[in-house]
Amino acid sequence: MTAAPLPEWERLRVLRAEHEFASVQKETRVAYTLWVLTGLIGGHRFYLGDTGRSIAMLFTLGGLGVWTLLDLFLVGRRVRAVNRDRRAAIMARYGILDSGC
């Protein structure tokens, strides 16, 4: 059994929500590039919106390098979490039940 196609107004609403998410979506590649270039001062954390942690990294030089090294393993997971939260907020604002893709 196949699902019925969406009405045009519903399809446009979904497309608008997807476009809004695409405009705020964070890229893993950019986050890692920022980690390489500005890891000690928390540039990658600023990019992901973790302002409090970023300021802490800025003033402690990445926790004397410890936080910076840990972020090598955590940046990818943090990008996925930020994107998941942003997508959920946008879809909820448009009244769309997200399948979690």
N, C-alpha and C positions, 0 to 999 in steps of 0.2 A: 504494500500500500504506500503510495507516494503522498507527500504533503502537498497541499494546494499552494499555488504560487501566492506570494504576498500581494496585496493591493498596492497600487502605485504609490499612494501617500505613505504607506508603511515602509515600502522599499526605500523611498527617499529619506524617511526619518532614520532608518538604519544606516544608509549611506552617509548622512550628515554626521551621525554619531561616530562612525568609523573614521571619517575624515578628521573630526575633532581629535580623536585619539591618536591618529597618525601624526598630527601636528605637535603633540606633547610627548610622544613616545621617546624614551631614552634608548640609546644604542650602546650595546656592550663594548663594541670596538672603541667608541669615543671614550667611554669610562676607563677602559684599560689604558688608552693612550694618555689620558689625563693622569692616571695613576703613575705611569712611567715618567711623565714630564714634571708633575707637580705633587707627587705622592707625599713628600715630607710636609707639605703645607696644606694638604687636604683638598686639593683642587677637584679631585674626582668626587669627593663627598659634597662639595658645593654644587657640582653638576647634578647630583642625584637628589638635591634638596635637603640633605642632612646638615643644616646650618650649624646646629649646636656642636655636633661632632667635628665639623669642619673647623670651627673656631678653636676647639680644643686641640685639634691636630696642628693648627696654625701656630698656636702659642707654645706647644711642647715639641715642635718639629716631629710630628707623627708619633708622639709618645716615645721620643728618642729612637724612632725607627721601628718600634715593636708594632704599633698599629698599622704602619705602612706595610710591613711584611705580612701581617695577618690579612690585610685587605687584598693581597694577591689572590687569596683563596675565596674571599667573600664578595668581591665586586660583582661578579657575574650573578650571584644569587640575589644581591641587593638590587641590581638592575631589573631582574625578573619580578621581584616583589614590588618595586616602584611602579613598573608597567602594569602589573596585575591590579594594584590599588587604583591607579589612574583610570584604567579601562573600566573597572567596576563603578567608579564614581560617575564617569561620563555616561555609561549605559543606564545607570539608575536615574540620572538626571533626565534622560530621554524616555524613561519608562520601559526599557528593553531588558528582558531577562537574558543575561549573558550565559552562553554555554561553557564559558571558561576557556575558550580557545587561546 
